Amino acid sequence: MAQKQALLAVHQALEKSFKAIEKQQSLWDSTLLECTHLLSSSSNLAEQLRACNKVDLKTTPFREFPDLKHRLKYKLTQAMEINLEKLEEKMYLGRKTLLQNINCDNLQNIQALPQSWNRVSEQMDQDLIQDTLLKVAFFLESRQGS
């Protein structure tokens, strides 16, 4: 009888744990989705800034606004920095390391950020799977030894 109660308690604890894990997974998925939007936005901003750097406004009707190019570059840079800060606030180590190597001066890296992000995600998924399998193997070995 005591063994059945112990198994029931373990079963209930596992159910509670799995519900907590599901909730955390859902929160993580929504965070990653939000980050995907920030990455896309940053990439687009970098493309706009590169175009702004290339254009000579003096040969366009915008020449009437002498500080326009400077103001556009400032606004675009500020928006990219805000996006990068938001991303950094939401991420774990692997992604934070990626973001620390990105700055608004290297527009090519910012434009490639979505692809780099995906590569880091794939590597992290592989590491998670391997870590989980090692833990399960260790648990099974320790159970057999006792």
Buried (B, 14 or more C-beta within 10 A) or exposed (E): EEEEEEEEEEEEEEEEEEEEEEEEEEEEEEEBEEBBEBBEBBBBBBBBBBEBEEEEBEEEEBEEEEEBBEEBBEBBBEBBBBBBEBBBEBBEEEBBEBBEEBEBEEBEBBBBBEEBBEEBBEEBEEEEEEEEEEEEEEEEEEEEEE
